[in-house]
């Protein structure tokens, strides 16, 4: 049988027995160990990244966005004291306020829809009344025939009287006034068209005219330019009016005649005018159009 371990004496290195320490001697060691543990935990928490004041930054971010985009509905209901935080309670309050605003808006929309439905029903009732009261609707409306269970034979005299009344009703023309009005409108329109045509005939027609600048070149520097101009101006036509002229130097002592004229487009053409001027072959070498403008 093995005895307990406490019965075996524990000897020191020199052979003397070693007694275990008492509770009073262990207490300082325990206090030192607990202090060391607290210090290690404090150092761990110092190095650990824990956001203790996150609610402050959340409040600052919310205020910044409210300042940028306007206050959010229900934000005034949240407390702004030092102990306030944007926790789950604040989110629930915002949701409640938004739901309440949506319910109010839904009620207003329902009222608008109800008013529109009432207005549409009133319009439909008025339209049906107007359709029933219009003569066209009366003419096209089918007439209901009441069939009696026992048909009575009318005498011939009554049938003749009824036929005469129907003929008189057919002779009445309900649209006679409209036809007279249409004839009056047609007569008035024709009279106005006749007056407009007469006024337009009395107005003088516009005559299309053009301003032409001609360059008339001589053969050489010995050509008499005064005689050349006289020859050009001797060309006379209906619708041709000569204007001012001048001599423009060309080179080597040669000068050309630059002359202005106004012609009526329907009576005088440029080809005809050039042909008439170039007939003076002794003085004129060529004719060119320097400018052509409509008047």
C-alpha positions in Angstrom: 0.0 0.0 0.0 1.3 3.4 -1.0 1.1 6.1 1.6 0.0 9.7 0.8 2.5 12.1 -0.7 2.3 14.3 2.3 3.8 11.6 4.5 7.0 11.7 2.5 9.3 14.4 3.8 10.7 16.8 1.2 14.4 17.4 1.5 16.3 20.4 0.5 19.5 20.3 -1.6 21.6 19.9 1.5 19.5 17.0 2.8 17.4 18.9 5.3 13.7 18.5 5.1 11.7 21.4 3.4 8.4 22.6 4.9 5.6 24.0 2.5 4.8 27.7 2.8 1.9 28.9 4.9 -1.2 30.9 3.7 0.1 34.2 5.0 3.3 33.8 3.1 1.3 33.1 -0.2 -0.9 36.3 0.1 1.7 38.8 -1.2 2.4 36.6 -4.2 -1.3 36.4 -5.0 -1.8 40.2 -4.8 1.2 40.8 -7.0 -0.1 38.3 -9.6 -3.5 39.9 -9.6 -2.0 43.4 -10.1 0.1 42.0 -13.0 -3.0 40.5 -14.6 -4.8 43.8 -14.3 -1.9 45.7 -15.8 -1.7 43.2 -18.7 -5.4 43.6 -19.3 -5.1 47.4 -19.3 -2.2 47.3 -21.7 -4.2 45.0 -24.0 -7.2 47.3 -24.0 -4.9 50.3 -24.7 -3.5 48.6 -27.8 -6.9 47.2 -28.8 -8.9 49.4 -31.3 -12.3 49.8 -29.6 -14.5 52.7 -30.6 -16.0 53.8 -27.3 -17.3 57.2 -28.5 -18.8 56.0 -31.8 -22.2 57.7 -31.0 -20.5 61.1 -31.0 -19.2 60.6 -34.6 -22.6 59.3 -35.7 -24.3 62.4 -34.3 -21.7 64.6 -36.0 -22.2 62.8 -39.4 -26.0 63.1 -39.1 -25.8 66.8 -38.3 -23.5 67.4 -41.3 -25.9 65.7 -43.8 -28.8 67.5 -42.3 -27.0 70.8 -42.8 -26.2 69.8 -46.4 -29.5 68.2 -47.5 -32.0 69.7 -45.0 -33.3 68.1 -41.8 -34.7 64.6 -42.1 -38.4 64.2 -41.1 -38.6 63.3 -37.5 -35.1 64.4 -36.6 -36.5 67.1 -34.3 -38.2 64.4 -32.2 -34.8 63.0 -31.3 -33.1 64.3 -28.1 -30.0 66.3 -28.6 -28.7 66.2 -25.1 -25.2 64.9 -24.0 -26.6 61.5 -23.3 -28.4 61.1 -26.7 -27.2 58.5 -29.1 -28.2 57.3 -32.6 -28.9 53.8 -31.4 -31.7 51.4 -32.4 -34.3 53.5 -30.5 -33.5 56.6 -32.7 -33.9 54.5 -35.9 -37.2 53.1 -34.8 -38.5 56.7 -34.0 -37.4 57.8 -37.5 -39.2 54.9 -39.1 -42.4 55.6 -37.1 -42.4 59.2 -38.1 -41.9 58.3 -41.8 -44.7 55.8 -41.7 -47.0 58.3 -40.1 -46.1 60.9 -42.9 -46.7 58.2 -45.6 -50.1 57.4 -44.0 -51.1 61.1 -44.1 -50.0 61.4 -47.7 -51.9 58.2 -48.6 -55.1 59.6 -47.0 -54.7 62.9 -49.0 -54.2 60.9 -52.2 -57.3 58.9 -51.5 -59.3 62.1 -51.1 -58.0 63.4 -54.4 -59.0 60.1 -56.1 -62.4 60.2 -54.5 -63.0 63.8 -55.8 -61.9 62.8 -59.3 -64.3 59.9 -59.3 -67.1 62.1 -58.2 -66.3 64.7 -60.9 -66.1 62.0 -63.6 -69.5 60.6 -62.5 -71.0 64.1 -62.7 -69.6 64.6 -66.2 -71.0 61.2 -67.3 -74.4 62.2 -66.0 -74.4 65.5 -67.8 -73.2 63.9 -71.0 -76.0 61.4 -70.9 -78.6 64.2 -70.3 -77.2 66.2 -73.2 -77.3 63.1 -75.5 -80.9 62.4 -74.5 -82.0 66.0 -75.1 -80.2 66.4 -78.5 -82.6 66.2 -81.6 -80.2 63.9 -83.4 -80.3 61.4 -80.5 -84.1 61.6 -80.6 -84.2 60.9 -84.4 -81.8 57.9 -84.1 -83.3 56.6 -80.8 -85.2 53.4 -81.5 -88.9 53.7 -80.6 -90.2 51.0 -78.3 -93.4 49.3 -79.5 -95.9 48.2 -76.9 -97.7 45.1 -78.0 -101.0 44.7 -76.3 -102.3 41.1 -75.6 -105.5 41.7 -77.6 -105.1 43.7 -80.8 -108.1 45.9 -81.6 -108.9 46.7 -85.2 -109.2 50.4 -85.9 -111.8 51.7 -88.2 -110.8 53.0 -91.6 -111.7 56.6 -90.8 -109.2 56.7 -87.9 -106.5 55.2 -90.1 -107.0 57.9 -92.8 -106.9 60.6 -90.2 -103.6 59.2 -88.7 -102.1 59.0 -92.3 -103.0 62.6 -92.9 -101.4 63.7 -89.7 -98.2 61.8 -90.6 -98.1 63.5 -94.0 -98.4 66.9 -92.3 -95.6 66.0 -90.0 -93.4 65.0 -92.9 -94.0 68.3 -94.6 -92.5 70.2 -91.7 -88.8 70.8 -92.4 -86.9 71.2 -89.1 -83.7 72.1 -90.9 -85.1 74.8 -93.2 -83.5 77.6 -91.1 -80.0 76.0 -91.3 -80.3 75.8 -95.1 -81.2 79.5 -95.3 -78.3 80.3 -93.1 -76.0 78.3 -95.3 -77.2 80.1 -98.4 -76.7 83.5 -96.7 -73.1 82.5 -95.7 -72.3 81.4 -99.2 -73.7 84.6 -100.7 -71.6 86.7 -98.2 -68.5 84.8 -99.0 -68.9 85.2 -102.7 -69.5 88.9 -102.3 -66.3 89.2 -100.3 -64.3 87.2 -102.9 -65.6 89.5 -105.6 -64.6 92.6 -103.7 -61.1 91.2 -103.1 -60.7 90.3 -106.8 -61.7 93.8 -107.9 -59.4 95.4 -105.4 -56.5 93.2 -106.5 -57.2 94.1 -110.2 -57.1 97.8 -109.5 -53.7 97.5 -107.7 -50.8 98.1 -110.1 -48.6 95.1 -110.8 -45.0 95.2 -109.6 -42.5 95.5 -112.4 -39.3 93.4 -111.9 -36.3 95.5 -112.6 -32.5 94.9 -112.6 -29.5 97.2 -112.3 -26.6 96.2 -114.6 -23.1 97.6 -114.7 -21.4 97.0 -118.1 -17.7 97.0 -119.0 -17.3 98.1 -122.7 -13.7 97.6 -123.9 -12.2 99.4 -127.0 -9.8 97.9 -129.5 -6.8 100.1 -128.5 -5.7 103.3 -126.9 -6.4 105.3 -130.0 -10.2 104.6 -129.9 -12.3 107.7 -129.3 -14.0 106.9 -125.9 -16.5 109.8 -126.2 -17.7 108.4 -129.5 -17.8 105.0 -128.0 -20.0 106.2 -125.2 -22.3 108.0 -127.6 -22.7 104.8 -129.6 -23.6 102.8 -126.5 -26.1 105.4 -125.3 -27.7 105.4 -128.8 -29.1 102.0 -128.0 -32.7 102.7 -127.0 -35.3 100.1 -126.0 -38.6 99.9 -124.2 -37.7 99.3 -120.6 -34.0 100.4 -120.8 -32.7 103.5 -118.9 -29.0 104.5 -119.1 -27.3 105.9 -116.0 -23.9 107.2 -115.1 -20.6 106.2 -116.7 -16.9 106.6 -116.1 -13.6 105.6 -117.8 -11.5 103.0 -115.9 -7.8 102.5 -116.9 -6.9 98.9 -117.9 -3.2 99.2 -118.8 -0.8 100.4 -121.5 -2.8 103.6 -121.9 -6.0 101.7 -122.6 -9.2 102.7 -120.8 -12.6 100.9 -120.7 -16.1 102.4 -120.4 -18.0 101.4 -117.3 -21.7 102.4 -117.7 -24.8 101.8 -115.5 -28.2 101.0 -116.8 -31.6 99.8 -115.4 -33.7 97.4 -117.4 -37.1 95.8 -117.0 -36.6 92.0 -116.9 -39.7 91.2 -119.0 -38.7 93.6 -121.8 -34.9 93.7 -122.0 -32.5 90.8 -121.6 -28.7 91.0 -121.1 -28.1 89.0 -124.3 -30.1 91.4 -126.4 -28.3 94.4 -124.8 -24.9 92.9 -125.5 -25.8 92.1 -129.1 -27.0 95.7 -129.7 -23.8 97.2 -128.3 -21.4 94.9 -130.1 -22.9 96.0 -133.4 -20.6 99.0 -133.2 -17.6 96.9 -134.3 -15.4 100.0 -135.2 -15.3 101.1 -131.5 -16.3 98.1 -129.3 -14.2 95.1 -128.9 -16.3 93.3 -126.2 -19.0 93.8 -123.6 -18.9 92.2 -120.1 -21.3 92.4 -117.2 -19.4 93.7 -114.1 -22.4 93.6 -111.7 -26.1 92.5 -111.8 -28.5 93.3 -109.0 -32.2 92.9 -108.7 -34.2 96.0 -107.7 
